[in-house]
Amino acid sequence: MAAGSKLGFIIAAALTASCSAALAQQGSDAQREACTPDAFRLCGQFIPDANRIEGCLRAAGPRLSPACYVVFYPPEPTRQKPRMVRRQWTAED
């Protein structure tokens, strides 16, 4: 491996380790897996500060990947419309 390749590999490994450590402080494994690529792509300057990464990802909004977007902006639970219950009127009412 050439010296430049070794240095690149070491830098990439260090960034991966620091980002993993930062994201490990918050969120589930699935959430971290969904957002790690976005953290590198959008918020690399904040690694390894987990709070700043979270703020950066939250602020990125629509630029997030669909998987990471759902972590920060989960869909509203759908509510069922109340059912209309028809009451039959009798002469006794």
RAWOJO-V539968 format. One record per residue. N is the residue number from 1. PSI is psi in whole degrees, 0 to 359 (none if undefined). BURIAL is I if it has 24 or more other C-alpha atoms within 12 Angstrom, else O. D_CENTER is the distance of its C-alpha to the mean C-alpha in whole Angstrom. Layout:
((N;PSI;BURIAL;D_CENTER) (N;PSI;BURIAL;D_CENTER))
This chain:
((1;133;O;36) (2;158;O;36) (3;319;O;36) (4;320;O;33) (5;320;O;31) (6;316;O;31) (7;317;O;30) (8;318;O;27) (9;317;O;26) (10;317;O;27) (11;315;O;24) (12;318;O;22) (13;319;O;22) (14;317;O;22) (15;317;I;19) (16;315;O;17) (17;317;O;18) (18;323;I;17) (19;318;I;14) (20;319;I;14) (21;320;O;16) (22;315;I;14) (23;337;I;10) (24;338;I;12) (25;340;O;13) (26;147;O;10) (27;164;O;8) (28;171;O;10) (29;317;O;11) (30;321;O;9) (31;317;I;5) (32;318;I;7) (33;321;O;8) (34;327;I;6) (35;350;I;5) (36;314;I;8) (37;323;I;10) (38;325;I;8) (39;317;I;9) (40;316;I;13) (41;318;O;13) (42;334;I;12) (43;24;I;13) (44;330;I;15) (45;345;O;18) (46;356;O;16) (47;130;I;16) (48;19;I;16) (49;100;O;16) (50;320;I;13) (51;319;O;13) (52;325;O;14) (53;314;I;11) (54;314;I;9) (55;319;O;11) (56;314;I;11) (57;318;I;8) (58;319;I;8) (59;336;O;12) (60;334;O;11) (61;247;O;10) (62;348;O;12) (63;351;O;12) (64;154;I;8) (65;156;I;9) (66;320;O;9) (67;319;O;7) (68;326;I;3) (69;318;I;6) (70;331;O;6) (71;316;I;4) (72;333;I;5) (73;73;O;8) (74;147;O;9) (75;148;O;13) (76;138;O;16) (77;138;O;18) (78;135;O;21) (79;139;O;24) (80;141;O;27) (81;142;O;30) (82;138;O;33) (83;141;O;36) (84;125;O;39) (85;120;O;42) (86;130;O;45) (87;133;O;48) (88;129;O;51) (89;139;O;54) (90;170;O;57) (91;338;O;60) (92;343;O;60) (93;none;O;57))
